[in-house]
Amino acid sequence: MALQEAQSKQQEDRRLRIVDRTMRMHGNEPNALIETLHAIQETYGFIDLDLMRYVSDKLGVPLSKVYGVATFYHFFTLKPQGEHTCVVCTGTACYIGGAKAILDEIGKTYDIGPGETTKDNKLSLLTARCLGACGLAPAVVYDGAVSGKQTPETVMNTIGRWFENGS
């Protein structure tokens, strides 16, 4: 049934054609799973359960494996993200350097926790186990751009501009 629903969506949704092309380029083999999930993430912005089922059926991979891969890598998200993303590194150096205070301040101000999006879909707050920028601790990624030596104040100033500018 999931395959039929997805095929019906395919006629309406050009994004699914991109996903299909990625699977075909890799021979519709199970080893195309990560590349296919990347294609979904890039075209849809997130990976929902229907798309996981579709990939599972097409590649002959158990749904549990598709879900496991999609939830293991922090690059993949299972729900739509906000207009802007803020990723706070919680690796040892960043945590010691103040990552918890940054997360607490964002949570207190915008009423969201890690993995959540504000009600207006303006901001998604994410965490990463390590960004590999330990010399810049604490590090925060704003819409894909890494910034180091962050404080709760610098983070709130950056995020605040997203809400002030309406973009």
Phi and psi in degrees as a GROMACS rama.xvg file:
@    title "Ramachandran Plot"
@    xaxis  label "Phi"
@    yaxis  label "Psi"
@TYPE xy
-60.3473  -38.189  ALA-2
-65.1089  -41.7218  LEU-3
-64.8061  -43.3295  GLN-4
-61.744  -44.5466  GLU-5
-65.4717  -38.7012  ALA-6
-66.0207  -35.9062  GLN-7
-64.4779  -41.6967  SER-8
-63.3782  -33.558  LYS-9
-58.1506  -39.1965  GLN-10
-63.8751  -33.7003  GLN-11
-89.0726  -25.1432  GLU-12
-117.896  108.745  ASP-13
-65.9725  -24.2138  ARG-14
-61.7444  -35.5369  ARG-15
-66.4943  -27.723  LEU-16
-64.0355  -36.3099  ARG-17
-64.2537  -41.8022  ILE-18
-64.0676  -45.5493  VAL-19
-60.2534  -42.1429  ASP-20
-61.9942  -40.8345  ARG-21
-61.6264  -44.5566  THR-22
-64.3947  -42.3537  MET-23
-62.0789  -41.9263  ARG-24
-59.6204  -26.0032  MET-25
-105.2  20.2161  HIS-26
72.8149  18.3663  GLY-27
50.014  36.2647  ASN-28
-99.7651  154.924  GLU-29
-55.506  -28.4392  PRO-30
-72.7428  -0.474313  ASN-31
-88.2906  3.42721  ALA-32
-57.293  -52.9907  LEU-33
-65.0207  -43.3371  ILE-34
-61.2184  -39.3188  GLU-35
-66.5037  -41.7439  THR-36
-64.0234  -37.0811  LEU-37
-61.7483  -43.0207  HIS-38
-61.3139  -41.4973  ALA-39
-64.2784  -47.721  ILE-40
-58.6229  -43.1252  GLN-41
-69.2486  -36.8861  GLU-42
-88.2908  -34.961  THR-43
-100.011  -24.1998  TYR-44
89.5104  -8.89156  GLY-45
-166.29  169.152  PHE-46
-121.641  109.099  ILE-47
-94.5613  173.388  ASP-48
-63.2483  -38.1839  LEU-49
-61.257  -41.801  ASP-50
-68.8246  -36.0662  LEU-51
-62.3073  -42.4979  MET-52
-62.6543  -41.9193  ARG-53
-59.7054  -48.2275  TYR-54
-63.9162  -41.8068  VAL-55
-57.206  -48.1621  SER-56
-64.8828  -46.2698  ASP-57
-68.1234  -38.6083  LYS-58
-95.0084  -6.13102  LEU-59
67.6884  35.5348  GLY-60
-110.843  136.56  VAL-61
-57.7731  141.066  PRO-62
-55.2218  -36.0462  LEU-63
-61.9656  -34.5681  SER-64
-72.5123  -41.919  LYS-65
-59.3109  -47.1891  VAL-66
-62.0486  -43.0183  TYR-67
-60.3597  -43.6309  GLY-68
-68.0731  -43.0757  VAL-69
-64.6254  -30.6367  ALA-70
-92.5759  -16.8968  THR-71
-74.34  -45.1569  PHE-72
-86.9356  127.728  TYR-73
-69.625  -14.2111  HIS-74
-65.4588  -31.9869  PHE-75
-86.9545  139.521  PHE-76
-123.842  148.726  THR-77
-100.801  -0.551809  LEU-78
-143.319  159.098  LYS-79
-57.28  140.526  PRO-80
-92.3996  163.652  GLN-81
-72.8848  175.866  GLY-82
-60.2618  -36.2243  GLU-83
-123.788  150.65  HIS-84
-123.299  143.165  THR-85
-127.513  115.319  CYS-86
-109.609  118.095  VAL-87
-100.53  124.49  VAL-88
-72.8819  132.943  CYS-89
-117.281  20.495  THR-90
-62.9123  168.655  GLY-91
-53.4864  -51.7328  THR-92
-62.0137  -42.7543  ALA-93
-69.7086  -39.3011  CYS-94
-63.4715  -46.6481  TYR-95
-63.3363  -34.3109  ILE-96
-77.0689  -7.41155  GLY-97
126.512  13.735  GLY-98
-58.5795  -38.5288  ALA-99
-63.1974  -41.6986  LYS-100
-63.6458  -36.9508  ALA-101
-64.6298  -48.7272  ILE-102
-61.2442  -41.2689  LEU-103
-61.7627  -43.133  ASP-104
-66.4526  -42.9836  GLU-105
-62.4259  -44.8502  ILE-106
-60.656  -43.6353  GLY-107
-66.8446  -41.3121  LYS-108
-76.6615  -41.2552  THR-109
-110.608  2.68627  TYR-110
56.9112  44.4619  ASP-111
-137.688  156.318  ILE-112
-117.789  176.752  GLY-113
-54.7526  134.413  PRO-114
86.4749  4.02594  GLY-115
-112.665  163.299  GLU-116
-125.344  143.236  THR-117
-61.0028  155.289  THR-118
-58.5543  -29.7004  LYS-119
-87.5813  5.74384  ASP-120
60.075  25.7264  ASN-121
-84.1472  -36.5113  LYS-122
-136.07  131.477  LEU-123
-111.6  132.114  SER-124
-104.725  122.867  LEU-125
-126.355  163.315  LEU-126
-126.643  156.903  THR-127
-131.407  142.402  ALA-128
-65.7009  -35.8236  ARG-129
-164.16  131.019  CYS-130
-94.8394  -8.08516  LEU-131
75.7895  23.0705  GLY-132
-122.123  46.1421  ALA-133
-59.6804  -31.1689  CYS-134
-68.7467  -14.2185  GLY-135
-104.683  10.836  LEU-136
-57.7889  141.088  ALA-137
-79.0395  138.665  PRO-138
-104.503  144.129  ALA-139
-135.628  140.732  VAL-140
-108.453  117.899  VAL-141
-103.556  113.148  TYR-142
46.4658  41.5617  ASP-143
92.5722  -7.09055  GLY-144
-104.173  123.567  ALA-145
-80.1955  133.347  VAL-146
-127.224  136.333  SER-147
-109.076  171.603  GLY-148
54.7241  43.375  LYS-149
-82.3228  151.956  GLN-150
-126.883  166.222  THR-151
-55.413  -36.5296  PRO-152
-67.5043  -45.5878  GLU-153
-66.4532  -36.5825  THR-154
-66.0926  -45.8094  VAL-155
-65.3307  -34.6026  MET-156
-64.0624  -45.1408  ASN-157
-64.9918  -50.0444  THR-158
-64.1066  -39.5737  ILE-159
-57.798  -35.3362  GLY-160
-63.3487  -32.9692  ARG-161
-63.9587  -36.1308  TRP-162
-82.0473  -32.2449  PHE-163
-71.0828  -42.6321  GLU-164
-78.9688  -10.7249  ASN-165
70.0892  17.8777  GLY-166
